[in-house]
Amino acid sequence: MSENQSPKQYDLEERTFRFAQRVREFVKKLPKTLANIEDSRQLVNASGSVGANYIEANEALSKKDFIMRIKICRKETKERRYWLRLVDTKGDSKLELERGELKQEATELMNIFGSILRKSK
């Protein structure tokens, strides 16, 4: 962790990274249907984008830039929840449980980014 980075920033960067990893592991277990392949691609893209944009927010050149990046983080997190809902687990109870955990984490991250936005304005 760099000297000018607070522990909270580091924790959220790590948390978004771990979430993206968990999404990738989840996607590998899904049935390989045409719809799941396409939906999984979107899910993986959105999951990685959140952490990348959060890192960019921490390196923002201005408050306006920071706020825009955090808005993108929140938007991408909402999108993740959508793609998580859309993928087909074929009723597999383990996959359904994992999906539920991922949706819960996405909701928590969305709330965190919303809170950051409110405090930044």
VOBA-1610 file (N, C-alpha, C; in pm, whole numbers, padded with zeros to 5 digits, always signed):
BEGIN
Met+00086-00117+00000Met+00000+00000+00000Met+00090+00123+00000Ser+00061+00221-00085Ser+00143+00341-00091Ser+00115+00430+00029Glu+00208+00525+00054Glu+00197+00612+00171Glu+00073+00700+00168Asn+00030+00746+00049Asn-00082+00838+00042Asn-00217+00766+00024Gln-00218+00637+00037Gln-00339+00559+00020Gln-00392+00517+00156Ser-00518+00546+00181Ser-00575+00509+00309Ser-00607+00360+00311Pro-00616+00298+00430Pro-00650+00156+00438Pro-00786+00126+00374Lys-00883+00219+00388Lys-01015+00196+00329Lys-01007+00186+00177Gln-00927+00272+00113Gln-00911+00265-00032Gln-00854+00129-00070Tyr-00752+00088+00001Tyr-00688-00040-00028Tyr-00788-00154-00010Asp-00865-00150+00097Asp-00961-00257+00123Asp-01064-00266+00012Leu-01113-00154-00037Leu-01214-00157-00143Leu-01153-00200-00275Glu-01030-00161-00301Glu-00962-00210-00421Glu-00948-00362-00414Glu-00905-00411-00300Glu-00889-00556-00283Glu-01023-00627-00290Arg-01125-00568-00230Arg-01258-00629-00228Arg-01314-00639-00370Thr-01299-00534-00450Thr-01349-00540-00588Thr-01268-00640-00670Phe-01140-00651-00641Phe-01056-00749-00711Phe-01100-00892-00677Arg-01120-00917-00548Arg-01164-01051-00505Arg-01301-01084-00565Phe-01388-00984-00571Phe-01520-01009-00629Phe-01506-01048-00776Ala-01424-00977-00851Ala-01403-01011-00992Ala-01348-01153-01006Gln-01258-01192-00917Gln-01206-01329-00919Gln-01318-01430-00892Arg-01400-01402-00793Arg-01510-01493-00759Arg-01608-01506-00875Val-01634-01397-00944Val-01723-01402-01061Val-01663-01493-01167Arg-01535-01482-01190Arg-01470-01566-01291Arg-01478-01714-01254Glu-01460-01745-01127Glu-01471-01884-01083Glu-01616-01934-01099Phe-01712-01850-01067Phe-01854-01884-01082Phe-01887-01913-01228Val-01842-01828-01317Val-01871-01841-01460Val-01817-01974-01515Lys-01702-02015-01467Lys-01642-02141-01514Lys-01731-02261-01483Lys-01816-02251-01380Lys-01900-02363-01337Lys-02036-02366-01407Leu-02071-02259-01476Leu-02204-02252-01539Leu-02215-02347-01657Pro-02337-02396-01683Pro-02358-02477-01803Pro-02319-02397-01927Lys-02257-02461-02023Lys-02205-02393-02143Lys-02312-02384-02252Thr-02416-02306-02224Thr-02517-02280-02325Thr-02478-02154-02401Leu-02537-02134-02519Leu-02507-02015-02598Leu-02540-01889-02518Ala-02656-01888-02452Ala-02696-01770-02373Ala-02599-01746-02258Asn-02561-01851-02188Asn-02468-01834-02076Asn-02331-01784-02121Ile-02287-01829-02236Ile-02158-01783-02287Ile-02163-01632-02309Glu-02269-01586-02373Glu-02282-01442-02399Glu-02305-01363-02270Asp-02394-01411-02185Asp-02423-01341-02060Asp-02302-01342-01967Ser-02229-01452-01965Ser-02109-01462-01880Ser-02003-01364-01925Arg-01990-01346-02054Arg-01893-01250-02107Arg-01925-01110-02054Gln-02051-01073-02058Gln-02093-00943-02007Gln-02069-00932-01857Leu-02098-01039-01785Leu-02079-01041-01640Leu-01931-01024-01604Val-01845-01095-01673Val-01701-01085-01646Val-01651-00944-01677Asn-01695-00888-01790Asn-01653-00752-01826Asn-01694-00651-01719Ala-01819-00660-01675Ala-01868-00566-01573Ala-01794-00585-01442Ser-01765-00709-01406Ser-01701-00734-01276Ser-01560-00676-01272Gly-01487-00686-01381Gly-01352-00631-01385Gly-01351-00479-01394Ser-01452-00425-01458Ser-01460-00280-01477Ser-01475-00204-01346Val-01544-00263-01251Val-01567-00195-01123Val-01435-00164-01054Gly-01353-00264-01037Gly-01224-00245-00970Gly-01133-00152-01047Ala-01131-00166-01179Ala-01045-00080-01260Ala-01088+00066-01248Asn-01217+00090-01250Asn-01264+00228-01236Asn-01243+00282-01096Tyr-01249+00195-00995Tyr-01221+00242-00860Tyr-01074+00283-00846Ile-00986+00206-00905Ile-00844+00243-00904Ile-00826+00378-00974Glu-00893+00396-01087Glu-00885+00524-01158Glu-00942+00637-01073Ala-01048+00611-00999Ala-01107+00714-00913Ala-01005+00758-00808Asn-00930+00665-00755Asn-00829+00698-00654Asn-00713+00778-00712Glu-00700+00775-00842Glu-00595+00852-00910Glu-00655+00971-00984Ala-00778+01007-00951Ala-00849+01114-01022Ala-00772+01245-01019Leu-00788+01321-01126Leu-00720+01449-01140Leu-00799+01562-01076Ser-00926+01537-01050Ser-01010+01640-00990Ser-01126+01573-00916Lys-01196+01652-00837Lys-01313+01599-00766Lys-01419+01555-00866Lys-01436+01631-00973Lys-01534+01596-01077Lys-01499+01462-01141Asp-01372+01440-01168Asp-01324+01314-01226Asp-01349+01199-01128Phe-01319+01223-01000Phe-01342+01121-00897Phe-01490+01082-00892Ile-01577+01180-00889Ile-01721+01154-00882Ile-01768+01076-01005Met-01719+01113-01123Met-01758+01042-01245Met-01716+00895-01238Arg-01594+00869-01190Arg-01545+00731-01181Arg-01625+00649-01080Ile-01660+00710-00969Ile-01739+00639-00868Ile-01879+00611-00923Lys-01934+00704-01001Lys-02064+00679-01065Lys-02055+00560-01160Ile-01944+00551-01232Ile-01923+00437-01322Ile-01914+00308-01241Cys-01843+00312-01128Cys-01834+00194-01041Cys-01973+00148-00999Arg-02055+00242-00957Arg-02190+00207-00913Arg-02272+00152-01028Lys-02261+00214-01145Lys-02334+00168-01263Lys-02292+00026-01302Glu-02162+00002-01304Glu-02112-00131-01340Glu-02154-00236-01238Thr-02161-00197-01112Thr-02205-00290-01009Thr-02351-00327-01029Lys-02434-00228-01063Lys-02574-00256-01094Lys-02584-00351-01213Glu-02499-00327-01313Glu-02498-00412-01431Glu-02458-00555-01394Arg-02364-00570-01305Arg-02322-00704-01259Arg-02440-00780-01201Arg-02517-00711-01118Arg-02634-00777-01057Arg-02730-00824-01165Tyr-02749-00744-01267Tyr-02838-00781-01377Tyr-02789-00909-01445Trp-02660-00912-01482Trp-02606-01030-01551Trp-02606-01152-01460Leu-02584-01132-01331Leu-02592-01245-01237Leu-02733-01304-01235Arg-02832-01218-01241Arg-02971-01266-01242Arg-03001-01342-01371Leu-02939-01300-01480Leu-02973-01353-01612Leu-02909-01489-01642Val-02790-01516-01591Val-02726-01644-01624Val-02809-01760-01573Asp-02803-01870-01646Asp-02885-01988-01617Asp-02801-02093-01543Thr-02843-02124-01421Thr-02772-02225-01342Thr-02834-02363-01360Lys-02939-02373-01439Lys-03012-02499-01459Lys-03061-02557-01327Gly-03088-02468-01230Gly-03143-02511-01102Gly-03044-02577-01008Asp-02916-02573-01040Asp-02814-02632-00954Asp-02809-02555-00821Ser-02837-02624-00711Ser-02848-02556-00581Ser-02717-02492-00536Lys-02604-02553-00566Lys-02475-02493-00529Lys-02450-02365-00608Leu-02482-02369-00737Leu-02464-02250-00819Leu-02562-02140-00778Glu-02683-02179-00741Glu-02781-02080-00695Glu-02734-02013-00566Leu-02677-02091-00477Leu-02624-02036-00352Leu-02509-01939-00382Glu-02420-01980-00470Glu-02307-01895-00506Glu-02355-01767-00574Arg-02455-01780-00663Arg-02511-01662-00728Arg-02568-01566-00624Gly-02640-01620-00526Gly-02698-01538-00421Gly-02592-01462-00343Glu-02482-01529-00312Glu-02372-01464-00240Glu-02310-01354-00324Leu-02293-01380-00454Leu-02236-01278-00544Leu-02331-01159-00559Lys-02461-01187-00569Lys-02558-01077-00578Lys-02556-00994-00450Gln-02542-01058-00335Gln-02535-00986-00209Gln-02411-00897-00204Glu-02298-00950-00248Glu-02176-00870-00250Glu-02190-00753-00347Ala-02250-00777-00462Ala-02272-00668-00558Ala-02360-00560-00497Thr-02463-00600-00424Thr-02551-00504-00359Thr-02475-00422-00255Glu-02393-00489-00176Glu-02314-00418-00075Glu-02217-00320-00140Leu-02151-00362-00247Leu-02059-00272-00316Leu-02133-00154-00377Met-02250-00180-00434Met-02330-00072-00491Met-02365+00030-00382Asn-02402-00018-00265Asn-02434+00071-00153Asn-02311+00150-00107Ile-02196+00086-00106Ile-02072+00155-00068Ile-02042+00267-00167Phe-02052+00238-00297Phe-02024+00341-00397Phe-02127+00454-00388Gly-02252+00419-00360Gly-02355+00522-00341Gly-02322+00611-00222Ser-02274+00553-00115Ser-02236+00628+00004Ser-02117+00720-00026Ile-02019+00669-00099Ile-01904+00751-00138Ile-01952+00871-00219Leu-02045+00847-00311Leu-02097+00957-00393Leu-02166+01063-00307Arg-02250+01019-00216Arg-02322+01114-00131Arg-02224+01199-00047Lys-02120+01136+00002Lys-02023+01207+00087Lys-01930+01296+00004Ser-01919+01269-00126Ser-01827+01344-00210Ser-01889+01471-00269Lys-02020+01482-00263Lys-02086+01597-00324Lys-02092+01715-00232
//
